[in-house]
Amino acid sequence: MSEPLNVDDTSFKDVVLGAEMPFLVDFWAPWCAPCRVIAPVVEQLAVEYEGRIGFAKVNVDENARVATEYGIRSIPTLLLFKDGKPMTQIVGARPRAELKKHLDASLT
């Protein structure tokens, strides 16, 4: 899984919450310019952390239930899940180094 999986309201629980490894979920929408800025960074990190951290994308326009359940009010929002629970929330297009810091912390 070297690229983020597209998950929806139906598959979110099984894919993300049921994962044995940490999972970074990118809540985004096609019309969101900052979402388009951060997408390539998330894709690069998915390759770099393959086998250690899972990556998923949730289109908030098409999957309002999951977005509402996790209080997503601004996009892009990245939620880092570990053991089925959100442990870190990152709002906005953030630098790659900052994202790596959070990903590395989830591996300890």
C-alpha positions in Angstrom: 0.0 0.0 0.0 2.4 2.7 -1.2 -0.3 5.2 -1.9 -3.2 6.5 0.4 -6.4 4.4 0.2 -9.6 6.2 -0.6 -12.0 5.3 2.3 -15.6 6.2 2.8 -18.2 6.3 5.5 -18.7 2.5 5.1 -15.1 1.3 4.9 -13.6 3.7 7.4 -14.1 1.5 10.5 -12.6 -1.6 9.0 -9.7 0.1 7.2 -8.6 2.7 9.7 -10.0 1.8 13.1 -9.4 -1.9 12.6 -5.7 -1.4 11.5 -2.9 -2.9 13.6 -0.6 -0.1 12.6 -1.0 3.7 13.0 -3.0 5.3 10.3 -2.9 8.9 8.9 -6.2 10.0 7.5 -6.3 13.0 5.2 -9.7 14.7 5.3 -10.0 16.7 2.0 -12.2 18.0 -0.8 -11.4 18.4 -4.5 -12.2 22.2 -4.5 -9.8 22.8 -1.6 -6.5 24.4 -2.8 -4.5 23.7 0.5 -5.7 20.1 0.1 -4.1 19.9 -3.3 -0.9 21.4 -1.9 -0.5 18.8 0.8 -1.7 15.8 -1.2 1.7 15.1 -2.9 3.5 15.3 0.5 1.1 12.8 2.0 1.6 10.5 -1.0 5.4 10.7 -0.6 5.1 9.9 3.1 2.9 6.9 2.3 5.8 5.5 0.2 8.4 6.4 2.9 6.4 4.8 5.7 5.1 1.8 3.8 4.5 -1.2 6.0 4.8 0.9 9.2 2.0 3.5 8.9 -1.2 3.3 6.8 -2.5 6.2 4.9 -6.0 7.0 3.8 -8.0 9.9 2.2 -11.6 10.8 3.0 -13.4 13.2 0.7 -15.5 15.2 3.2 -18.1 16.2 0.5 -18.9 12.6 -0.1 -18.4 11.2 3.4 -20.0 13.6 5.8 -20.7 11.0 8.5 -17.1 10.3 9.2 -16.1 13.9 9.0 -18.8 14.9 11.4 -18.0 12.1 13.8 -14.4 13.4 14.1 -15.3 17.1 14.2 -13.7 18.0 11.0 -14.5 21.7 10.5 -11.6 22.8 8.4 -9.7 21.1 5.6 -7.2 19.8 5.0 -7.2 18.1 8.4 -5.0 15.1 9.0 -5.9 12.7 11.9 -3.3 10.2 13.1 -5.0 7.2 14.6 -3.3 4.6 16.8 -5.0 1.6 18.2 -8.3 2.8 16.7 -8.2 6.2 18.4 -7.2 9.6 17.1 -4.0 10.7 18.8 -3.0 13.7 16.7 -4.9 16.3 14.7 -3.1 18.5 12.2 -5.1 21.3 10.5 -4.0 23.0 7.3 -1.1 22.4 4.9 1.8 21.8 7.2 5.5 21.3 6.3 6.8 17.8 5.6 9.2 17.9 8.6 6.3 18.6 10.9 4.3 15.7 9.6 7.3 13.4 9.9 7.7 14.4 13.5 4.1 13.3 14.3 4.4 10.1 12.2 7.7 9.1 13.9 6.1 9.7 17.4 3.3 7.3 16.5 5.8 4.5 15.9 7.1 4.6 19.5 
